[in-house]
Amino acid sequence: MRLDAGLWKYRVMMLNPRYGFVRMARLPYMLIYELPCPVFIPLEGAVIVASAFLYVLNWSAFLSLMIIFTFHDTLNTANAFVNKLYLKEERYRFRDILCQIFVALADTLLFKPYLSAPQRVWEEVSNRRS
């Protein structure tokens, strides 16, 4: 189930104390934060890259932010590997791990700022039409 479909299906639980504090607080969090994230996170990267090239942002600050984003994506990739390794008992070669780290770096520096935001906006628009 997609996030927006799940939020719509369980909208009665939102801010309703009858369902307990966790469900009452979690659904508004998902609505306010997690639902717009696929649009705003790549957009944030595009704004940072554009501001660096337009000299609005200092290059040292730009490099610091890119290092932080890259480190974050690398940790997410490592987390995915650890979860698969321990929960599903899959085996990975060292080459597979290096390839995934390279993909995380390329994803942060190349794909997210330029390709993800327009693609996800297009998916949302096309899903609402059908």
C-alpha positions as CSV (number, residue, x, y, z in Angstrom):
1,M,0.0,0.0,0.0
2,R,1.3,3.4,-0.9
3,L,1.7,6.1,1.8
4,D,-1.0,8.4,0.5
5,A,-3.5,5.4,0.2
6,G,-2.7,4.3,3.7
7,L,-3.1,7.8,5.1
8,W,-6.5,8.1,3.3
9,K,-7.6,4.7,4.5
10,Y,-6.8,5.3,8.1
11,R,-7.7,9.1,8.2
12,V,-10.2,8.4,11.0
13,M,-7.3,7.5,13.3
14,M,-5.6,10.8,12.8
15,L,-5.7,13.0,15.9
16,N,-8.2,10.6,17.5
17,P,-7.2,9.8,21.1
18,R,-9.3,6.6,21.0
19,Y,-6.6,4.9,19.0
20,G,-3.8,5.7,21.5
21,F,-1.0,8.2,21.5
22,V,1.3,6.5,19.0
23,R,-1.3,6.2,16.2
24,M,-2.7,9.6,17.0
25,A,0.7,11.2,16.7
26,R,2.3,9.1,14.0
27,L,-0.3,9.7,11.2
28,P,0.0,13.5,11.3
29,Y,3.8,13.1,11.3
30,M,3.5,11.0,8.2
31,L,1.2,13.5,6.6
32,I,3.3,16.5,7.3
33,Y,6.8,15.1,6.9
34,E,7.0,11.8,5.1
35,L,4.4,12.4,2.4
36,P,6.1,15.5,0.9
37,C,9.7,14.2,1.4
38,P,10.0,12.5,-2.0
39,V,9.5,16.0,-3.6
40,F,11.3,18.2,-1.2
41,I,14.5,16.3,-0.5
42,P,15.6,16.2,-4.2
43,L,14.4,19.7,-4.6
44,E,16.6,20.7,-1.7
45,G,19.6,19.1,-3.4
46,A,18.8,20.9,-6.6
47,V,18.6,24.3,-4.8
48,I,21.9,23.7,-3.1
49,V,23.6,22.8,-6.3
50,A,22.1,25.8,-8.1
51,S,23.0,28.2,-5.3
52,A,26.6,27.0,-5.4
53,F,26.8,27.6,-9.1
54,L,25.2,31.0,-8.8
55,Y,27.6,31.9,-6.0
56,V,24.9,32.4,-3.5
57,L,26.3,29.6,-1.4
58,N,29.9,29.4,-0.5
59,W,31.8,26.5,-2.1
60,S,33.1,25.3,1.2
61,A,29.5,25.2,2.6
62,F,28.4,23.4,-0.6
63,L,31.1,20.8,-0.3
64,S,30.2,20.3,3.4
65,L,26.6,19.7,2.5
66,M,27.4,17.3,-0.2
67,I,29.7,15.4,2.1
68,I,26.9,15.2,4.7
69,F,24.4,14.0,2.1
70,T,26.8,11.4,0.7
71,F,27.6,10.2,4.3
72,H,23.8,9.9,5.0
73,D,23.1,7.9,1.8
74,T,26.1,5.7,2.5
75,L,24.8,5.0,6.0
76,N,21.4,4.2,4.5
77,T,23.0,1.8,2.1
78,A,25.0,0.1,4.8
79,N,21.8,-0.2,6.9
80,A,20.1,-1.9,4.0
81,F,22.9,-4.4,3.7
82,V,23.0,-5.1,7.4
83,N,19.3,-5.7,7.5
84,K,19.4,-8.1,4.5
85,L,22.5,-9.8,5.9
86,Y,21.1,-10.5,9.3
87,L,17.4,-10.8,8.6
88,K,17.4,-12.8,5.4
89,E,20.8,-14.4,5.7
90,E,22.0,-13.4,2.3
91,R,25.7,-13.4,1.3
92,Y,27.3,-10.5,-0.4
93,R,30.7,-10.2,-2.1
94,F,33.0,-7.3,-1.3
95,R,32.6,-6.1,-4.9
96,D,28.8,-5.9,-4.4
97,I,29.2,-3.7,-1.3
98,L,31.6,-1.4,-3.1
99,C,29.2,-1.2,-6.1
100,Q,26.4,-0.2,-3.8
101,I,28.5,2.5,-2.1
102,F,29.4,3.9,-5.5
103,V,25.7,3.9,-6.4
104,A,24.9,5.8,-3.2
105,L,27.5,8.4,-4.0
106,A,26.3,8.7,-7.6
107,D,22.7,8.9,-6.4
108,T,23.5,11.8,-4.1
109,L,25.7,13.8,-6.4
110,L,24.1,13.1,-9.8
111,F,20.6,11.6,-9.8
112,K,18.7,13.1,-6.9
113,P,19.1,16.8,-7.6
114,Y,18.4,16.4,-11.3
115,L,16.2,13.5,-12.0
116,S,14.2,12.5,-8.9
117,A,12.1,15.6,-8.3
118,P,10.7,16.0,-11.9
119,Q,10.1,12.3,-12.1
120,R,8.2,12.1,-8.8
121,V,6.2,15.1,-9.6
122,W,5.2,13.6,-12.9
123,E,4.3,10.3,-11.2
124,E,2.0,12.1,-8.7
125,V,0.3,14.1,-11.5
126,S,-0.2,11.0,-13.6
127,N,-1.5,8.9,-10.7
128,R,-4.1,11.6,-9.9
129,R,-5.3,11.6,-13.5
130,S,-6.1,7.9,-13.5
